[in-house]
Amino acid sequence: MNLAHRSIAALLFAATSLSPTHSLAQLEGSKADTTPTSHPVPAIQDTETSAQRDARMEWWREARFGMFIHWGLYSIPAGTWNGKRTTSVGEWIMNDLSIPVADYKALAKNFNPTGFNAHDIVALAKSSGMKYIVITAKHHDGFAMFDSKVNPFNIVAATPFKRDPLKELAEECRRQGMKLGFYYSQDQDWTAPGGSAYKTGNHDLPTHHWDAAQDGDFDTYLHTKSIPQIKELLANYKDYPVVIWFDTPTANMTPARAAEIVALLNQHPNLIWNNRLGGTYKGDTETPEQYIPPQGFPGQDWESCMTMNDTWGFKSFDTNFKSTQTLLRNLIDISSKGGNYLLNIGPDSKGNVPTPEIDRLHEMGKWLAVNGEAIYNTKSTLFGGEAGSFSSTEKDKNGKPKFVAAWDWRSTTAADKIYIELLTWPNGTFHLDKLPRNVTGAYLLADPSHTPLKLTRSANGLDIQLPNKALDPIATVLVLKTL
Ligand code: GLC
């Protein structure tokens, strides 16, 4: 079971085992457990106080919404190799179709993504309401999308493109005020001798390799490629990265080996990094992938990462794009549970972002331009289990009890306001039977005049008189003033 599935199974177990009272922990915001652990090298999470953690995570918690970019050599085959289509995600084509190392590496000489435009990508993220970008610096295929002096299998040394997209993105992010992070596959590397490989198909045991060129010593890979490239990423892009996104640790990433990487991360005390380094290090953020944990992660920082279609890396035939309604309601749902939404784009082999992804992001940006106050710099819902319950009869795609959302609204919280994101339009009035705060007034956020709405208090709660029509078909935000 690969990490993504293992982490999902673990998270679902955590979610189902949470009692409603646990979700109240969410109300106090993220009070990280900073009890020092017995790591060979203590990580910042082991030693900092809650206040220090809150200060370090502040921008990230306020951001709520980021852009994931999966882009690399795999965008050339785009899901098809020698006429055969991969059934996996686009960036796993080498593994899924057991492509020999030499054949895969030969792609580099044809990689010339002249359509890549860092300004346009950063501007797209910005206009979409995204506050940070995380791009694949090196994925499991081992190809570095940056100028690496450590290993020649990279976009500057091995392709006719000869440019460093990470450098160009960093310059544009600096110019446009966007945070920039790097995804780095620290453990899996399917083209470097000794790099790990997750099991798929009938690959050799115990390495799960499919080409003798992959065989070698993991420590050699770790010390001649992985760690030196992480050093390059941390040193060569000035004030970036602000996030390092590790992925798919294997048993090779022992605490001692992970500690060598942590020693590097500790030299960048403001850096945020996720829970996928391995070696028992928790990192800063839980990373539920392609799903939203029904109760969030009370008391922890977490980020749900998702594709817009079904693949991270570009696949020419994956046109199964989620609707803007689904994407926006995911963002609203995640925000109401105190998490971040890292939404992926997968540029093609020329460096162009697929139009369906651009269109959806523009539409999300329009909603956020009007209603972003209810998302950015807010805390999770004060209504606890408003999200629903687990069915005693229906199962979800993982065979676990299906989570049934109880209400067709969500809520986020500010110091002096409660936001109610109405996903369907109640006829006449919106009723709340429990009030976590005293409500002094109400209006619709998208109403430019913030026309006061009629409140009727009774023994069984509060009724808010609403106009006949919603102001937005996807979600209309009702603002309850609570000062
Ligand atoms: C999984 C996949 C990887 C992808 C990641 C994104 O770990 O293995 O290809 O980059 O999910 O979260």
Boltz pocket constraint, residues with backbone or C-beta under 6 A from the ligand:
constraints:
  - pocket:
      binder: B
      contacts: [[A, 4], [A, 70], [A, 89], [A, 91], [A, 92], [A, 247], [A, 248], [A, 289], [A, 305], [A, 312]]
      max_distance: 6.0
